[in-house]
Amino acid sequence: MKAKLQSALFPGHVTHARLTPKVHKLAYRIYSLLIDLDELDELDRRLRWFSVDRFNLFHFTAGIAATARARTCARRSNTPCERPASSQTVVRSGS
């Protein structure tokens, strides 16, 4: 049995209304992707449109000097976060 992933896709809505100089309003759907950095390799194996170090609709590239995890930890505290050896992957959002 596969373990449940913490990463998720969240649907949402954006709305905007303007009253002057002319009445205008719009609404559309959006999606936010929350990725647990410890799950990158598992996401790469499980999801067809997601990959690590390969071009895809959603992809991440390993090998960047500072990790997203390290940046997040640095913003939360003055000390680096501890992490297991398996999560040493360095990532950046690909495009």
C-alpha positions as CSV (number, residue, x, y, z in Angstrom):
1,M,0.0,0.0,0.0
2,K,1.3,3.4,-0.9
3,A,1.9,5.9,1.9
4,K,-0.3,9.0,1.9
5,L,1.4,12.1,0.5
6,Q,1.4,15.4,2.3
7,S,1.7,17.3,-1.0
8,A,-1.6,18.5,-2.4
9,L,-3.4,20.5,-5.1
10,F,-5.8,23.1,-3.8
11,P,-8.5,24.6,-6.0
12,G,-9.7,28.1,-5.4
13,H,-11.5,31.1,-6.9
14,V,-10.4,34.6,-7.7
15,T,-13.0,37.4,-8.0
16,H,-12.6,41.1,-8.8
17,A,-15.1,43.9,-9.1
18,R,-14.6,47.4,-10.1
19,L,-17.3,50.1,-9.9
20,T,-15.6,53.1,-11.5
21,P,-15.0,54.4,-14.1
22,K,-17.0,51.5,-15.6
23,V,-18.6,48.6,-13.9
24,H,-16.5,45.5,-14.4
25,K,-16.2,42.1,-12.7
26,L,-14.5,38.8,-13.3
27,A,-14.2,35.5,-11.6
28,Y,-12.0,32.5,-12.4
29,R,-10.7,29.3,-10.9
30,I,-7.1,28.8,-9.8
31,Y,-5.0,26.0,-8.4
32,S,-2.2,26.1,-5.8
33,L,0.3,23.3,-5.6
34,L,1.7,22.6,-2.1
35,I,4.8,20.4,-2.4
36,D,6.5,18.7,0.6
37,L,10.2,18.8,-0.4
38,D,10.8,15.5,1.2
39,E,8.3,13.9,-1.3
40,L,9.9,15.1,-4.5
41,D,11.3,11.7,-5.5
42,E,8.0,10.0,-4.7
43,L,6.0,12.6,-6.6
44,D,8.3,12.0,-9.6
45,R,7.6,8.3,-9.5
46,R,3.8,8.6,-8.9
47,L,2.7,11.5,-11.0
48,R,2.7,11.6,-14.8
49,W,2.9,15.4,-15.2
50,F,5.5,16.0,-12.5
51,S,9.2,15.3,-12.6
52,V,12.6,16.0,-11.0
53,D,15.5,16.8,-13.4
54,R,13.4,16.1,-16.5
55,F,11.3,18.5,-18.5
56,N,7.6,18.2,-17.8
57,L,4.5,20.2,-17.3
58,F,5.5,20.6,-13.6
59,H,9.2,20.0,-12.9
60,F,12.0,20.8,-10.5
61,T,15.7,20.9,-11.1
62,A,18.3,19.6,-8.6
63,G,21.7,21.2,-8.3
64,I,20.9,24.8,-7.2
65,A,23.3,26.1,-4.5
66,A,20.7,26.9,-1.8
67,T,17.6,24.7,-1.2
68,A,14.1,25.9,-0.9
69,R,14.1,24.1,2.5
70,A,17.1,26.0,3.7
71,R,15.6,29.3,2.7
72,T,12.3,28.5,4.5
73,C,14.1,27.4,7.6
74,A,16.3,30.5,7.6
75,R,13.2,32.7,7.4
76,R,11.7,30.9,10.4
77,S,14.8,31.0,12.7
78,N,18.4,32.0,12.9
79,T,19.6,28.4,13.0
80,P,19.6,25.9,10.1
81,C,16.9,23.2,10.1
82,E,17.9,19.6,10.5
83,R,16.8,17.3,7.8
84,P,17.3,13.6,7.0
85,A,20.0,12.6,4.5
86,S,17.2,11.5,2.0
87,S,16.0,15.1,1.6
88,Q,19.2,16.6,0.5
89,T,17.7,17.4,-2.9
90,V,18.3,21.0,-4.0
91,V,15.4,22.3,-6.0
92,R,14.0,25.3,-7.9
93,S,10.8,25.7,-9.8
94,G,11.3,24.9,-13.5
95,S,9.7,26.6,-16.4
